[in-house]
Amino acid sequence: MVETSARLLRLLSLLQTHRDWAGAELAERLGVTPRTVRRDVEKLRGLGYPVHATSGVAGGYRLGAGAKLPPLLLEDDEAVAVAVGLRSAAGGTVTGIEETSVRALAKLEQVLPARLRHRVNALQSAMVSMPGGGPTVGAEVLTAIATVCRDHERLRFEYRGHDGTVSVRDVEPHRLVHTGRRWYLLAWDTAREDWRNFRVDRMEPKVPTGPRFTPRRPPDTDIAAYTSWAVSNAAYRYRARVTMRAPAEAVAERVSPTSGVVEAVDEHTCTLYAGSNSLDGLAVHLAVLGFEFEVHEPPELVAHVRRLAERLGRAAP
């Protein structure tokens, strides 16, 4: 009986990975026959778990969604990961979920075995959240945008630019991108007929949403890298290309995804791409990184760094 219960829990854990499982594959993972898998599936259904089955060559089993679905089963590392995520969410960049995250964490701790509860409590007591000071986004706004991304529905919203002007945009949303401090929406702007990145904290979505659309090929296979380039370089008047006399890993530790893009050249040097509307801002940004560097472009920045170096030299004879 104990062996059967343990096998049911293992079967349920596999089904909760949200993928289709062939009966033979489940039997192999559980070390039983396909007939035993069928019997175990029936037992799970009797316990209230909606396990769907399809016949044929491509048939298999999938755990369906349901309002009365019993609690999820988590492996040890999964339970700790969820607890850390909830703890971080309580002080993150999404507003309106702080109290909800704390309540969910309290419920999770109640059902954790003692060994895991001690690990989670140790993490909680050792973790201190440092306020980022960046813009926050409402949970309902993120949910609304994520839904239209999933359902391929056009989205209309009021957008406040960096200069405070407000415009109405109509887009085909593709992906939400989180840089750690800010949320961005990568979308096809129907009026400008081009891809754009929008800061979510400046958006006010309109309802109802627009008609469905056929997704376009994204501008890059690496959405995160594309967004990093767009928000750190493309939107600015001056775009710098600089050789840094340091390993890419060391430079990347000091350059956020929204302030530059780092590409390795060899073990000891890398290229930094960064943008700004201010030559002074770019020069200071490069100087405070703490590495030797050589500016290649734009020519205005090369001349400005030279003049700034002369001025600083005169300031400290």
C-alpha positions as CSV (number, residue, x, y, z in Angstrom):
1,M,0.0,0.0,0.0
2,V,2.8,2.4,0.9
3,E,4.6,1.5,-2.4
4,T,1.4,2.2,-4.3
5,S,0.9,5.6,-2.6
6,A,4.5,6.6,-3.3
7,R,4.1,5.6,-7.0
8,L,0.9,7.7,-7.3
9,L,2.7,10.7,-5.9
10,R,5.5,10.2,-8.3
11,L,3.1,9.8,-11.2
12,L,1.3,13.0,-10.2
13,S,4.6,14.8,-9.9
14,L,5.4,13.8,-13.5
15,L,2.0,14.8,-14.8
16,Q,2.4,18.2,-13.2
17,T,5.2,19.2,-15.6
18,H,2.4,20.3,-18.0
19,R,3.4,18.1,-20.9
20,D,2.0,15.1,-22.7
21,W,3.3,11.7,-21.5
22,A,3.0,8.5,-23.5
23,G,1.9,5.6,-21.4
24,A,5.0,3.6,-22.3
25,E,7.2,6.5,-21.2
26,L,5.4,6.8,-17.9
27,A,5.7,3.1,-17.3
28,E,9.5,3.3,-17.9
29,R,9.9,6.2,-15.6
30,L,7.9,4.5,-12.8
31,G,9.4,1.0,-13.4
32,V,5.9,-0.6,-13.9
33,T,3.9,-1.9,-16.8
34,P,1.6,0.3,-19.0
35,R,-1.4,-1.6,-17.5
36,T,-0.3,-0.5,-14.0
37,V,0.0,3.1,-15.3
38,R,-3.6,2.9,-16.5
39,R,-4.8,1.6,-13.1
40,D,-2.9,4.4,-11.3
41,V,-4.4,7.0,-13.6
42,E,-7.9,5.8,-12.7
43,K,-7.0,6.1,-9.0
44,L,-5.9,9.7,-9.5
45,R,-9.1,10.5,-11.3
46,G,-11.0,9.0,-8.3
47,L,-9.1,11.4,-6.0
48,G,-10.3,14.3,-8.1
49,Y,-7.3,14.9,-10.4
50,P,-8.5,15.5,-14.0
51,V,-6.2,13.3,-16.0
52,H,-7.0,13.4,-19.7
53,A,-6.1,10.6,-22.0
54,T,-5.9,10.3,-25.8
55,S,-5.7,7.2,-27.9
56,G,-3.7,6.3,-31.0
57,V,0.0,6.5,-31.9
58,A,0.4,10.0,-30.6
59,G,-1.8,9.4,-27.6
60,G,-0.9,9.8,-23.9
61,Y,-1.8,11.4,-20.7
62,R,-2.0,15.0,-19.6
63,L,-3.1,16.6,-16.3
64,G,-5.9,19.1,-16.9
65,A,-6.7,22.2,-15.1
66,G,-9.6,22.3,-12.6
67,A,-10.9,24.5,-9.8
68,K,-11.0,21.6,-7.4
69,L,-7.5,20.4,-8.2
70,P,-5.8,19.3,-4.9
71,P,-2.5,21.0,-3.9
72,L,0.5,20.8,-6.1
73,L,3.3,18.4,-5.2
74,L,6.8,20.0,-5.1
75,E,10.2,18.5,-5.0
76,D,12.5,19.8,-2.3
77,D,14.4,22.2,-4.5
78,E,11.1,23.3,-6.1
79,A,9.6,24.1,-2.8
80,V,12.6,26.2,-1.8
81,A,12.6,28.0,-5.1
82,V,8.9,28.9,-4.7
83,A,9.5,30.2,-1.2
84,V,12.4,32.3,-2.3
85,G,10.4,33.6,-5.3
86,L,7.5,34.6,-3.0
87,R,9.9,36.3,-0.5
88,S,11.4,38.3,-3.3
89,A,8.1,39.2,-4.8
90,A,7.0,40.8,-1.6
91,G,9.5,43.6,-2.2
92,G,9.9,43.5,-6.0
93,T,8.9,45.8,-8.9
94,V,5.2,44.6,-9.1
95,T,2.8,46.5,-6.9
96,G,-0.3,44.9,-5.4
97,I,1.2,41.5,-4.7
98,E,3.2,42.2,-1.6
99,E,0.5,41.1,0.9
100,T,-0.6,38.2,-1.4
101,S,2.9,36.9,-1.6
102,V,3.3,36.9,2.2
103,R,0.0,35.0,2.7
104,A,1.0,32.5,0.0
105,L,4.4,32.0,1.7
106,A,2.7,31.4,5.1
107,K,0.5,28.8,3.6
108,L,3.4,27.1,1.9
109,E,5.3,26.9,5.1
110,Q,2.4,25.2,6.9
111,V,2.5,22.2,4.5
112,L,6.3,21.9,4.2
113,P,8.0,19.0,6.0
114,A,10.2,20.1,8.9
115,R,13.5,19.7,7.0
116,L,12.3,22.1,4.3
117,R,10.7,24.5,6.7
118,H,14.0,25.0,8.5
119,R,15.7,25.7,5.1
120,V,13.1,28.2,4.1
121,N,13.1,29.9,7.5
122,A,16.9,30.2,7.3
123,L,16.6,31.8,3.9
124,Q,14.0,34.3,5.1
125,S,16.0,35.3,8.2
126,A,19.1,35.8,6.1
127,M,17.5,37.7,3.2
128,V,17.2,41.5,3.3
129,S,15.5,43.3,0.4
130,M,17.1,46.5,-0.8
131,P,14.6,48.9,-2.3
132,G,15.5,49.4,-6.0
133,G,14.0,52.9,-6.2
134,G,12.9,52.1,-9.8
135,P,9.4,52.4,-11.3
136,T,6.8,49.8,-10.2
137,V,4.1,48.1,-12.3
138,G,0.6,47.0,-11.2
139,A,0.0,43.3,-11.2
140,E,-3.3,43.8,-13.1
141,V,-1.4,45.6,-15.8
142,L,1.1,42.9,-16.2
143,T,-1.6,40.2,-16.2
144,A,-3.6,42.1,-18.9
145,I,-0.5,42.5,-21.1
146,A,0.6,38.9,-20.6
147,T,-2.9,37.7,-21.6
148,V,-2.9,39.5,-25.0
149,C,0.6,38.3,-25.6
150,R,-0.6,34.7,-25.1
151,D,-3.8,35.1,-27.0
152,H,-2.3,37.1,-29.9
153,E,-4.7,40.0,-29.5
154,R,-4.0,43.6,-30.5
155,L,-3.6,46.0,-27.6
156,R,-4.4,49.7,-27.5
157,F,-2.9,51.9,-24.7
158,E,-2.0,55.4,-23.7
159,Y,1.8,55.8,-23.6
160,R,3.6,58.5,-21.7
161,G,6.9,59.3,-23.3
162,H,10.1,60.4,-21.5
163,D,9.2,64.0,-22.2
164,G,5.8,63.6,-20.7
165,T,3.8,63.7,-23.9
166,V,0.9,61.1,-24.1
167,S,0.1,59.2,-27.3
168,V,-2.3,56.4,-28.1
169,R,-0.6,53.3,-29.5
170,D,-2.0,50.2,-31.3
171,V,0.3,47.2,-31.2
172,E,0.7,43.5,-31.7
173,P,2.2,42.5,-28.4
174,H,4.9,39.8,-28.5
175,R,6.8,39.4,-25.1
176,L,7.2,41.0,-21.7
177,V,10.8,41.5,-20.8
178,H,12.0,42.1,-17.2
179,T,15.5,43.7,-16.8
180,G,15.5,43.4,-13.0
181,R,14.5,47.1,-12.5
182,R,12.0,47.7,-15.2
183,W,9.4,45.9,-17.3
184,Y,9.3,46.3,-21.1
185,L,6.8,45.2,-23.8
186,L,8.2,44.1,-27.1
187,A,5.5,44.7,-29.7
188,W,4.9,45.5,-33.4
189,D,3.7,49.1,-33.7
190,T,1.0,49.1,-36.4
191,A,1.2,52.8,-37.1
192,R,5.0,53.0,-37.3
193,E,5.2,49.5,-39.0
194,D,8.2,48.6,-36.9
195,W,9.2,46.8,-33.6
196,R,9.2,48.9,-30.5
197,N,10.0,48.4,-26.8
198,F,7.6,50.1,-24.4
199,R,8.1,50.7,-20.7
200,V,5.2,49.0,-19.0
201,D,5.1,51.6,-16.1
202,R,4.3,54.2,-18.7
203,M,1.4,52.3,-20.3
204,E,-2.3,52.4,-19.5
205,P,-4.0,49.6,-21.5
206,K,-7.5,50.1,-22.9
207,V,-10.3,47.5,-22.8
208,P,-11.7,45.7,-24.6
209,T,-8.6,44.4,-26.5
210,G,-8.4,44.4,-30.2
211,P,-8.9,41.6,-32.8
212,R,-6.6,38.5,-32.9
213,F,-3.6,38.6,-35.2
214,T,-1.1,36.2,-36.8
215,P,2.2,36.5,-34.9
216,R,5.1,38.0,-36.8
217,R,8.6,36.7,-36.8
218,P,10.4,38.5,-33.9
219,P,13.2,40.8,-34.7
220,D,15.7,38.5,-33.0
221,T,15.8,35.0,-31.7
222,D,17.2,36.4,-28.4
223,I,14.5,38.7,-27.2
224,A,16.4,39.7,-24.0
225,A,19.5,40.7,-26.0
226,Y,17.4,42.6,-28.5
227,T,15.6,44.5,-25.8
228,S,18.9,45.3,-24.0
229,W,20.3,46.8,-27.2
230,A,17.1,48.7,-28.0
231,V,16.8,50.4,-24.5
232,S,20.6,51.0,-24.0
233,N,21.6,52.1,-27.5
234,A,19.0,52.5,-30.3
235,A,16.9,55.3,-28.7
236,Y,19.8,57.6,-28.0
237,R,21.5,60.4,-30.0
238,Y,25.0,59.2,-29.4
239,R,25.9,55.5,-29.6
240,A,29.3,54.5,-28.3
241,R,31.5,51.6,-29.3
242,V,34.3,51.1,-26.8
243,T,37.0,48.5,-26.3
244,M,37.3,47.7,-22.6
245,R,40.6,46.3,-21.3
246,A,38.9,43.7,-19.1
247,P,37.2,40.4,-19.4
248,A,33.5,40.5,-20.5
249,E,32.4,38.9,-17.3
250,A,34.0,41.6,-15.2
251,V,32.5,44.4,-17.3
252,A,29.0,42.8,-17.4
253,E,29.0,42.8,-13.6
254,R,29.1,46.7,-13.6
255,V,26.9,47.3,-16.7
256,S,23.2,46.7,-16.4
257,P,21.1,45.4,-19.4
258,T,19.5,48.8,-19.7
259,S,22.8,50.8,-19.8
260,G,24.9,48.8,-22.3
261,V,25.6,45.6,-24.2
262,V,28.9,43.7,-23.6
263,E,30.4,41.4,-26.2
264,A,33.6,39.4,-25.5
265,V,36.6,39.8,-27.8
266,D,39.0,37.5,-26.1
267,E,39.9,36.5,-22.5
268,H,41.2,40.0,-21.6
269,T,39.1,42.4,-23.7
270,C,35.6,43.1,-24.7
271,T,33.5,45.6,-26.6
272,L,30.9,47.8,-24.9
273,Y,28.0,49.3,-26.7
274,A,26.2,52.1,-24.9
275,G,24.1,55.1,-25.7
276,S,23.2,58.5,-24.3
277,N,21.9,61.9,-25.3
278,S,24.7,63.5,-23.4
279,L,28.4,63.2,-24.2
280,D,29.2,64.1,-20.6
281,G,27.0,61.3,-19.4
282,L,28.7,58.7,-21.7
283,A,32.2,59.8,-20.7
284,V,31.5,59.7,-17.0
285,H,29.7,56.4,-17.3
286,L,32.8,54.9,-19.0
287,A,35.2,56.4,-16.6
288,V,33.5,55.2,-13.4
289,L,33.4,51.6,-14.6
290,G,37.0,51.4,-13.4
291,F,38.7,49.8,-16.4
292,E,41.1,51.0,-19.1
293,F,39.2,51.7,-22.3
294,E,39.5,53.0,-25.8
295,V,36.7,54.9,-27.5
296,H,36.2,54.2,-31.2
297,E,32.9,56.0,-32.0
298,P,31.1,58.2,-32.3
299,P,33.8,60.9,-33.3
300,E,32.1,63.4,-31.0
301,L,32.7,61.2,-28.0
302,V,36.3,60.6,-29.0
303,A,36.9,64.4,-29.1
304,H,34.9,65.0,-25.9
305,V,36.8,62.4,-23.9
306,R,40.1,64.0,-25.1
307,R,39.0,67.4,-24.0
308,L,37.7,66.1,-20.7
309,A,41.0,64.3,-20.0
310,E,42.9,67.5,-20.6
311,R,40.6,69.4,-18.3
312,L,40.9,66.8,-15.5
313,G,44.7,66.9,-16.0
314,R,44.8,70.6,-15.4
315,A,42.6,70.2,-12.3
316,A,45.2,67.9,-10.7
317,P,48.7,69.1,-11.7
